[in-house]
Amino acid sequence: MSKNRLTNPLRLSQPAGAALAFSGIKGCVPLWHGVQGCTAFAKILFISHFREPMPFQTTGLGQANVVMGGDDNVFEALDNLKDSAQMVGILTTGVAETSGVDLEGLVKQAKTAHPGWPICGVSTPDFEGSLETGWVKACASMLDQWVGAKTKTNGQEIGFFVSPYLTPGEVEELRRIAEDLSLVPRIFPDLGDAMMGYLPEPGALGKTGGGIGLKEIEGLSNLGTLVSVGRSMEETTAVFGKKHQIPTFHFDNLTEIGQIDELFRLMLGLSGQPMPRRYAKERQFLQDTLLDVETYFYGRKVGLLGDPDLIHRFLSPLEAMGIDTFAVSSLGTSEYPEGDLESVLALLPLEKPDLLLGNSHVAELAHEEGLGAIRAGYPVEDRIGGQTWVRLGYKGAAWFYMELANAFIAHPKGVAPYVSPLQATLI
């Protein structure tokens, strides 16, 4: 669907995705190179989603800086942060990019002025891309600039390079599974430790209090095994694994039982342990749940709305249960058409979905149209605890399918009664 404007857009900005990725690094401060409004908008959005302070800082460009150059604003901001931030991620906005900023040169000057201080720069103009692409760009830049050379192989260490559409609760679930199997997980970026909702440690205010640390990032080249979760991180992970000669595996969703089984086979093979009873019982629970809910999925249809990674994550688990789907993406791809909430509204009479899956704005549209809603993505601001939701792993997948069935039950689909053609002959 082609439009010359966006009305109630589905996408969030590219610098917001980069700032979110930097928020999964312990002691890091995301520094927005742009005007104050860009930073403030994203800060409010993520605070409403996570219910946690977001340590975003800005270079505060003004009209004169945009015309004459804003490099001095960056150096001033770094001077203000050097005593509190362990590392800084500099990300550009559309204003900085259109004013002609030389980010690579800027980062080099900053590193010269502050030797030994980890500084990472990433170009993320908000006139292109989305939260998903900003996240991937920031991750690729950090891996390129902060990871050290390979010195050994730690066979028990398993790395998870995760997409932005895994909640902190799901990141913590991955960590729990790996640790239960006596493996050492390295999760990058680690929003689980940073944004799950733990009380901050003393001195953590003004920077990310949790997340993966710099030493752990530097040692990612020594991982024994590397796993990407979410399609958006597949290519970045494959390139990193090839560069450092690490066996690499990919999973799109970890909600389908087949993908969960494959992950457990992989990790059990690495650990040399038998399947723990806890997870064997959780698998049986998922199987029983699938039998319980399948009746409620017959003849139902779900609209998936958001970034391509979010759509792809839930599309296959829905279709595996026989649910019809349609998708509208924040970015145009060969798989999903691009659109906004206005486009979706126009499609509803044609597609006739029973339920919409997306962020709180999508849920608001669903409510207005009398449809069910499953909240996922950013922001989820009309519910408390969205960052803790788990829809992967055996238990999390079962919870997701029950959540879906309950949404269908709450919005029953009318079925016209059968009328025999012979009825008229009985009169």
RAZIBEL-V568560 format. One line per field, one symbol per residue. ss: DSSP state (2 for helix, 1 for strand, 0 for the rest). burial: I if it has 24 or more other ideal C-beta (glycine too) atoms within 12 Angstrom, else O. A space follows every 50 residues. Layout:
ss: ???
burial: ???
//
This chain:
ss: 00000000100002222222220010011111100222222222222222 00000011000022222200222222222220000011111102222200 00222222222220000111110000000022222222222222220000 00011111111100000222222222222200011111002222200000 00000000000102222202221111111022222222222220001111 10000022222222222222200000222222222222222222222000 11111102222222222220000111111000000011012222222222 20001111022222222200011110000000000222000022222222 222222222200000000000022220
burial: OOOOOOOIIIIIIIIIIIIIIIIIIIIIIIIIIIIOOIIOIIIOIIOIII OIOIIIIIIIIOOOIIOOOIIOIIIOIIOOIIOOIIIIIIIIIIIIIOIO IOIOOIIOOIOOOIOOIIIIIIIIIIOOIIIIIIIIIIIIIIIIIIIOOO OOOIOOIIIIIIIIIIIIIIIIIIIIIIOOIOIIIIIIIIIIIIIIIOOO OOOIOOIIIIIIIIOIIIIIIIIIIIIIIIIIIIOIIOOIIOOIOIOIII IIIIIIIOIIIOIIOIIIOIIOOOOOOOIOOIIOIIOOIIOOIOOIIOOI IIIIIIIIIIIIIIIIIIOOIOIOIIIIIIIIOOOIIIIIIOIIIOIIOO IOIIIIIIIIIIIIIIOOIOIIIIIIIIIIIOOOOIIIIIIIIIIIIIII IIIIIOIIOOIOOOOOOOOOOOOOOOO
//
